């Protein structure tokens, strides 16, 4: 139960701050409207950093089914605990998205673009090309898990690791995120997408379920591959 609650709280914080920065940039009438991609990538990196600090000492702060599955597949986590991790992550992602909706409550009706509203909750391709989009999500999560494995093999000053992981997420967002929005986390995408479908958002449009499998399957496969390749090489 501690694992479930920690992953729920950590992932909720991740989504509240991560989707929150996107909402601030996209929605009409906010103080940071049109602040741009760099603000979004820094916001997500800091969201990851703080979420890891918040619950890392309790659950290890997976916050991502791709992390949980990759660690279990390579013997670094127990398969028996995976359902606790993933259910906590999915629940937290959904709740975090609901908090973003409430936080920006008066701004939804002032924003006309339904695609922009969807982008607050979940990812979508800049150019819809399923093989290319899948490769982007695969490669981004490959680098995430390869990088996390490399970070774990190094010694840092106590308490510095979450900042280094946040820097890795920032690098992925700036360098690789422009194609699909770098979900690199099935819960981060699917939980808020479900929230988008259920919440009474004015003029929200479709939740784009036809694309939804890409930011789920791509990260799951890419995360395992990145971890396995690192272990094979080093």
C-alpha positions as CSV (number, residue, x, y, z in Angstrom):
1,X,0.0,0.0,0.0
2,X,2.9,2.4,0.7
3,X,4.1,1.7,-2.9
4,X,0.7,2.4,-4.3
5,X,0.2,5.7,-2.4
6,X,3.7,6.9,-3.1
7,X,3.4,6.3,-6.8
8,X,0.0,7.9,-6.8
9,X,1.2,11.0,-5.0
10,X,4.4,11.2,-7.0
11,X,2.7,10.8,-10.4
12,X,-0.1,13.2,-9.4
13,X,2.6,15.8,-8.6
14,X,4.4,15.1,-11.9
15,X,1.2,15.6,-13.9
16,X,0.0,18.6,-12.0
17,X,3.3,20.4,-12.6
18,X,3.9,19.0,-16.1
19,X,0.5,19.4,-17.6
20,X,0.2,22.6,-15.6
21,X,3.0,24.3,-17.5
22,X,1.5,23.2,-20.8
23,X,-1.9,24.7,-19.7
24,X,-0.2,27.9,-18.7
25,X,1.4,28.2,-22.2
26,X,-1.6,27.1,-24.2
27,X,-4.7,28.5,-22.5
28,X,-5.9,32.1,-23.1
29,X,-5.5,34.7,-20.5
30,X,-2.7,33.2,-18.4
31,X,0.3,35.1,-17.2
32,X,2.6,32.7,-19.3
33,X,0.5,32.4,-22.4
34,X,2.6,31.7,-25.5
35,X,5.8,31.3,-23.4
36,X,6.9,28.5,-25.8
37,X,8.5,25.0,-26.0
38,X,11.5,25.8,-23.8
39,X,9.3,26.8,-20.9
40,X,7.4,23.5,-21.3
41,X,10.5,21.4,-21.4
42,X,12.0,23.0,-18.3
43,X,8.6,22.8,-16.5
44,X,8.4,19.0,-17.2
45,X,12.0,18.5,-16.1
46,X,11.4,20.3,-12.9
47,X,8.2,18.3,-12.4
48,X,10.1,15.0,-12.7
49,X,12.8,16.3,-10.3
50,X,10.4,17.3,-7.6
51,X,8.2,14.2,-7.9
52,X,11.3,12.0,-7.5
53,X,12.3,14.0,-4.4
54,X,8.8,13.7,-3.0
55,X,8.5,9.9,-3.1
56,X,11.8,8.4,-4.1
57,X,12.6,7.3,-0.5
58,X,9.4,5.3,-0.3
59,X,8.8,3.6,-3.7
60,X,11.9,4.5,-5.7
61,X,9.8,6.9,-7.7
62,X,9.2,4.9,-10.8
63,X,6.3,7.3,-11.8
64,X,6.2,5.5,-15.1
65,X,5.0,2.1,-16.2
66,X,7.9,2.0,-18.7
67,X,10.3,2.3,-15.8
68,X,8.5,-0.4,-13.8
69,X,8.3,-2.9,-16.6
70,X,11.9,-2.3,-17.7
71,X,13.2,-2.8,-14.2
72,X,11.1,-5.9,-13.7
73,X,12.1,-7.3,-17.1
74,X,15.8,-7.0,-16.1
75,X,15.5,-8.4,-12.6
76,X,15.9,-5.0,-10.9
77,X,12.3,-5.0,-9.5
78,X,9.8,-7.6,-8.6
79,X,7.1,-8.5,-11.1
80,X,4.7,-9.2,-8.2
81,X,4.9,-5.5,-7.2
82,X,4.4,-4.2,-10.8
83,X,0.5,-4.0,-10.5
84,X,0.9,-1.8,-7.4
85,X,3.3,0.5,-9.1
86,X,1.3,0.8,-12.3
87,X,-2.1,1.2,-10.7
88,X,-0.7,3.9,-8.5
89,X,0.8,5.7,-11.5
90,X,-2.3,5.5,-13.5
91,X,-4.5,6.7,-10.7
92,X,-2.1,9.5,-9.8
93,X,-1.9,10.6,-13.5
94,X,-5.7,10.8,-13.7
95,X,-6.0,12.8,-10.5
96,X,-3.1,15.1,-11.4
97,X,-4.9,15.9,-14.7
98,X,-8.1,16.7,-12.8
99,X,-6.3,19.1,-10.6
100,X,-4.9,20.9,-13.7
101,X,-8.4,21.2,-15.0
102,X,-9.6,22.8,-11.7
103,X,-6.6,25.1,-11.4
104,X,-7.2,26.6,-14.8
105,X,-11.0,26.5,-14.5
106,X,-11.9,30.0,-15.8
107,X,-9.5,29.7,-18.8
108,X,-11.0,26.7,-20.6
109,X,-14.0,28.6,-21.9
110,X,-11.8,31.5,-23.2
111,X,-9.7,29.1,-25.3
112,X,-11.1,28.1,-28.6
113,X,-8.6,25.6,-29.9
114,X,-9.7,22.0,-29.1
115,X,-6.3,20.6,-30.2
116,X,-4.5,22.9,-27.8
117,X,-6.8,21.7,-24.9
118,X,-6.0,18.1,-25.7
119,X,-2.3,18.9,-25.8
120,X,-2.5,20.0,-22.2
121,X,-3.5,16.5,-21.2
122,X,-1.7,14.2,-23.5
123,X,0.7,14.0,-26.4
124,X,0.1,14.1,-30.2
125,X,2.3,14.1,-33.3
126,X,3.5,17.2,-35.0
127,X,3.2,15.2,-38.2
128,X,0.9,12.2,-38.1
129,X,3.1,9.3,-39.3
130,X,2.5,6.2,-37.3
131,X,5.8,4.4,-37.9
132,X,7.8,7.6,-37.4
133,X,5.8,8.5,-34.3
134,X,6.3,5.1,-32.8
135,X,10.0,5.3,-33.4
136,X,10.1,8.7,-31.7
137,X,8.4,7.4,-28.6
138,X,10.6,4.2,-28.7
139,X,13.8,6.1,-29.0
140,X,12.9,8.8,-26.4
141,X,12.2,6.1,-23.8
142,X,15.2,4.1,-24.9
143,X,17.4,7.1,-24.1
144,X,15.5,7.7,-20.8
145,X,16.1,4.1,-19.5
146,X,19.6,3.9,-20.9
147,X,20.3,7.2,-19.2
148,X,18.7,6.2,-15.9
149,X,20.8,3.0,-16.0
150,X,24.0,5.1,-16.6
151,X,23.1,7.6,-13.8
152,X,22.6,4.7,-11.4
153,X,26.1,3.4,-12.3
154,X,27.7,6.7,-11.2
155,X,28.2,8.2,-7.7
156,X,26.8,11.7,-7.0
157,X,26.6,13.8,-3.9
158,X,23.8,12.6,-1.7
159,X,20.4,13.9,-2.9
160,X,21.6,14.9,-6.4
161,X,20.3,12.0,-8.4
162,X,16.8,13.5,-9.0
163,X,18.3,16.6,-10.4
164,X,20.4,14.6,-12.8
165,X,17.3,12.6,-13.9
166,X,15.5,15.9,-14.4
167,X,18.4,17.1,-16.6
168,X,18.1,13.9,-18.7
169,X,14.3,14.5,-19.2
170,X,15.1,18.1,-20.2
171,X,17.7,16.9,-22.8
172,X,15.1,14.4,-24.2
173,X,12.5,17.1,-24.4
174,X,14.7,19.7,-26.1
175,X,16.4,17.3,-28.5
176,X,13.8,14.6,-29.3
177,X,10.5,16.0,-28.0
178,X,9.5,18.1,-31.0
179,X,8.1,15.1,-33.0
180,X,5.5,13.7,-30.7
181,X,5.6,15.7,-27.5
182,X,7.8,13.0,-25.8
183,X,5.3,11.1,-23.7
184,X,8.0,8.6,-22.8
185,X,5.6,7.4,-20.1
186,X,2.3,5.5,-20.7
187,X,0.7,6.7,-17.5
188,X,1.6,10.3,-18.2
189,X,-0.3,10.1,-21.5
190,X,-3.1,7.6,-20.9
191,X,-4.3,8.8,-17.4
192,X,-4.7,12.4,-18.5
193,X,-6.2,11.4,-21.8
194,X,-8.9,9.5,-19.9
195,X,-9.4,12.6,-17.8
196,X,-9.8,14.7,-20.9
197,X,-12.5,12.4,-22.2
198,X,-14.4,12.5,-18.9
199,X,-14.1,16.1,-17.7
200,X,-16.7,18.7,-18.7
201,X,-14.1,20.9,-20.7
202,X,-15.9,23.4,-22.9
203,X,-15.2,22.8,-26.6
204,X,-12.7,20.1,-26.0
205,X,-13.1,18.0,-29.1
206,X,-11.9,14.4,-29.6
207,X,-9.5,12.6,-27.2
208,X,-7.7,11.1,-30.3
209,X,-8.0,7.5,-29.2
210,X,-6.7,6.3,-32.6
211,X,-3.3,7.6,-31.7
212,X,-3.4,6.7,-28.0
213,X,-1.6,3.3,-28.3
214,X,1.6,4.9,-29.7
215,X,2.6,6.7,-26.4
216,X,1.8,3.6,-24.5
217,X,3.4,0.8,-26.5
218,X,6.3,2.8,-27.8
219,X,7.6,3.7,-24.3
220,X,7.0,0.2,-22.9
221,X,9.1,-1.4,-25.7
222,X,11.7,1.4,-25.8
223,X,12.2,1.3,-22.0
224,X,12.9,-2.4,-21.9
225,X,15.2,-2.1,-24.9
226,X,17.2,0.8,-23.3
227,X,17.7,-1.1,-20.1
228,X,18.6,-4.4,-21.7
229,X,21.1,-2.7,-24.1
230,X,22.8,-0.9,-21.2
231,X,23.1,-4.1,-19.2
232,X,24.5,-6.0,-22.3
233,X,27.1,-3.3,-22.9
234,X,28.2,-2.6,-19.3
